[in-house]
Amino acid sequence: MSETVHTYAGNPLDRGESLRRSEETIAALAADDTSLFLPFHKLEVANDGDGLCWLERAAIPAGYRQEIFLGTRDNVAHFAVDLPEVPTGLTFTDCRSIAAALSTEETGIVAQARAQLEWHHRNPFCALCGAPSQPERGGQIRRCTSCESYIHPRTDPVAIMLVVDEPGGNRCLLGRPNGRLANSNFFTALAGFLDQGESIEEAVRREVWEEAGIRVGAVRYHSSQPWPFSSQLMIGCHAVAETHEIRFDPVEMADVQWFSRAEAGAAVDQATDAAIRVPGAMAIAHHLIRSWVQAEVEL
């Protein structure tokens, strides 16, 4: 089975598990003149128009706030560095906006760096005793300065699913969440966070029932996508409906409808006569819809 590599996946760096075991090794790599540093400012990433803007140690402005070891490539250490001010000569862009201009590998690095920097911003103190915490293992974890508890980053799993009306069916279920696009013609795959003690299949069935009032039977995994806004893992699935009458939740959803393969295909291809809009190719929802439209999956 071929693997789908989405935007924000495909990170080429070796994350350096063995190197992280020694704080002295990480410090030596950070001081090495051959190491490369990717600057961030307020979670926006430095770029030069052709890709990410990597700097050598000597070019990093003084007074940076955070340094994260990302990993190595070709024996060169790569770090992300958080700058409090925008230095002259550097351009910073929102990580979502810049993704379309980057290679898949670059978006994977951005996802890792942004998610880790934001996590450090949000966790300066220990959740158990309230004392300050400090980064260890190159920023992979934090440790409390008082009770010495380890604090690990959190990744929130999200099930996102394209439901079809029957095995080999000609209709798929799409919804429009409440929010800024509630009155538009934008539709996407249903999705929701996994609960504790819940399998992916159970989450798919629960979310579709809660949001659309549809019972789901068979569930098949398609692919996954890191989503660093903030630190989620989108778990893409296809599923087969066992019931078809829609009774959507008006608190969460503005609309839920069945759409034919032709209607979904026109939306994926951005045809001028498409009745609806769906997410672009940066989003896993786009690929769940496209793979069904092109009959690349068997349900």
N, C-alpha and C positions, 0 to 999 in steps of 0.2 A: 504494500500500500504506500503510495507516494505521500510525502510529508509536506504540509502546507506551512511555509514560514511567513508569518505576518510581520507587518510593521511593528517595531519595538521588540522583535525577536531577532535571532541570528547573530547574537553577540559573539565576536571571534576571540575575545580575550580568555586566556587561561586565568581563572580567578585566584589561583595561587594558594590553595589550601595549606600546603606545607610551609610556604613562606610566612603565612600569617601567624604561625605558632611562635614566632620570635619577634618581639617588639624591636629588638636591635636590628634585625634584618629589614623590617619595614622602614625604620628610620634611615638606614643606610641607602635603601632604594630611593627614598624621598630626597636624599641629598645628592644622589648620583647625577652627574651632568648629562647623562644620556637619557634619563627618565623624561617622560612627557606628561604635561598637565593640561587638563581641559577646564577652562575657567567657566564658572557659573556666577550669575548675579541675580538674586531674588528668584532662583530656580529657572532662570532663562539661561540658555547656553550660548557660548561664544562661537561665532561662525564667520567665515570669510567670503561667503557667496558661492564657494565651490564645495563646501563641506564644513566639518568641524574644525575649529581653530585650536590646534595643540601648541603649547608653549614649552620651551625648556625652562629649567629651574631659574636661570638668571633673568628671564623675562617676566617672571611673576611679580606683580606689584607687592610691596610690603603691606603687612597688616591684614592678610587674609584670615578668615574665620575658621574654616574647616578644610581638612585635607583627607580625602578618601582614596584608599588603594583600590583600584578597579581590577587589576590583574596584569598579566604580561602578554606580550606578543613578540615573537622573534627575539626573545631575551631582553626586551625593553619593557620597563615598568611603566604602567599608565595610571595616572591619578586624576581625580576630579578635585577642584579647588574652588572654594566659595569666597567670592570677593565682595566686600561691603560697599564698594563704590565702583562705578564704571570708569576704567582707565582710558586714557586717550588712545585711539587707534583700534579699540575692540568694539565689535558689534554683537549685541546679545538679542536673541529671539526666543519667543515662547516655544517650548519643546513640542507642542502640538502643531503650531504653525510651520515650523521648520521641517517637520518629518517628511513631507512630500519631496523636499529638495535633497534629502540625504539618501545614502545607500541603506539597504536593509541592515547591514552590519553596523553602520553608524547609529541607526535608530536603536539597535540593541544596546549599544554602549550608553546612549542617552537615557534609555529606560533605567538601566542599572544605576547610573550616576544620580539622576534626578530623584529616584525613589529613595536612595540612601541618604542624600542630602536633606530631603524633606523629613525623613524619619528622625535624623539627628536634630533638626530644628524643633521637632515636636516633643522630643524626649530628653530635655536637659536634666530632669530630676528622676529619682528612683520612685516607682509607683508603690513600693512597699513601705519605705520609711521617709520619703520626701527629701532626702539628701541629694546633693548634686551627683550626677553620673558623668563618666568620661569614656571616650571611645577607646576600644582595644581592637586587636587583630586587624589593624588598618582601617578601622571604621566599620567592620562587619558586625560588631556587637558594641554594647556599652556596659560599663560596670559601675555599680554604686560605690562612691567614695567612703561610705559609712558602713553599711551592712554587707557590702561586697557581693550583692546579688548581681547575676548576669541579666542583662536586658537584651532580648533578641528582636530583630525587626519583625514586623507583622505583614503578611501578605493576605489579602482578603479574597477568597475564591468566589467567583460569580458564574453561575450557569446561564448561558445564553443559548437559546434553542429556536430552530426553525421547525414548526409543526406542520405536517402534511395531513390531508384529510383521510387518506387510506394508503395501504401499501401500493406503491406505484401510482399514487394519486396525482391529480392535475390541479390541486389547490393547496396553497400554503397560508398559514395564519400569521398576520402581521399586525402590530399595534402601534398606536401613537400615544406616548406617555403625556401626562399633564405637565405643563411647563411652558417655556417660551415658544414651543412649536405646536402647542395644543390646537391652534386654529389653522394649521397649515395642511398641506397634502403629504407631509412626511410620515412614512411608516417604517418600522424596523422590527427585528426579531424580538420576541419577549425575553426578559432576563431578570435575574434576581440573585441576591447573595445566598450562599449556602448557610444553613443553620448548623449549630453544633450538633454532632452526632447524626449527621444526615449525609447520605451518599449522593453522588452527582445525579443518579437516576431519580432518586426521591426528590431532590431539589427541582429537577425539571418538571416532574409531575405536579408537585405542589405549586410552583410558580405559575404554571399554565392554568391550573384550576383556580388559583386566587385571582389572577389578572384577567382571565378570559372565560372562566366557567366551563372549560373544556377538559374532559378526562383524557389522559394520555396513557398509551400502552408501551410499545417498544421504544427504547431510547438507544441511539447509537452515537458514540463519540466521533467528532470530526477533526478538531484541532484546538489549540489553545493560543492565547495571546497575552503577553504581559501588558498591562495598562498602567502606566506610572502616574495616574492622576486621581487618587494617589494610591500606588502600590496595590493594585488588584491583579488577579489572574483570571482572564476570561476563558471559560471552558465551553467551547462550542460543541453543540450536539444537534442532531436531527432526531425527530420523534414523530410517532404516528398517533393520530387522534383516535379515540374510541367513541367519542360523542362529537356532535357538530354544531349544536345550538350555542351561540355565543351569548354569554351573560357577563359582560366585563365589569370590573370594579371601577366606578366613576371617580373614586378618590385617587387611584393611581393612574388610570388610563383615560384619555380623552376619546379614544375609539379603538376598536379591534375588529378586523374584517378578514374574510377569506378572499384571496386573490388567485386568479388563474396563473398558470405557468407563463402564458403570453404576457399578462399584465406585469408580473414580476420581472420577466425578462426585459421588457421595454424599460422598466425603471432601472434595472442594473446597467443597461446599456446607455442610459440617459437619452433615450429617444425623444425627439421633439414632441411626439404625440403621447408620451407616457402619462398615464392618469395620476400616478403617484411618484414621489421621490423616496429613495432609500439611501442608507449610508454609503459613502464613497469607499474606494478600495483600501483606505487606511484602516477601516474597521472590520473586525471579524464577522459582523453581521452581513456585510456585503458578500463575503466569500461563502457563508452558509447559504445565502439565497442563490448566488451564482452557481454553486456546485449542484444544487437541486435543479435549477433551470436547465442546466446543461446535462442533466441525467448522469452526473459523475458519482452519485451515491445510490445504493440500493436500499430501499426501506420496505 
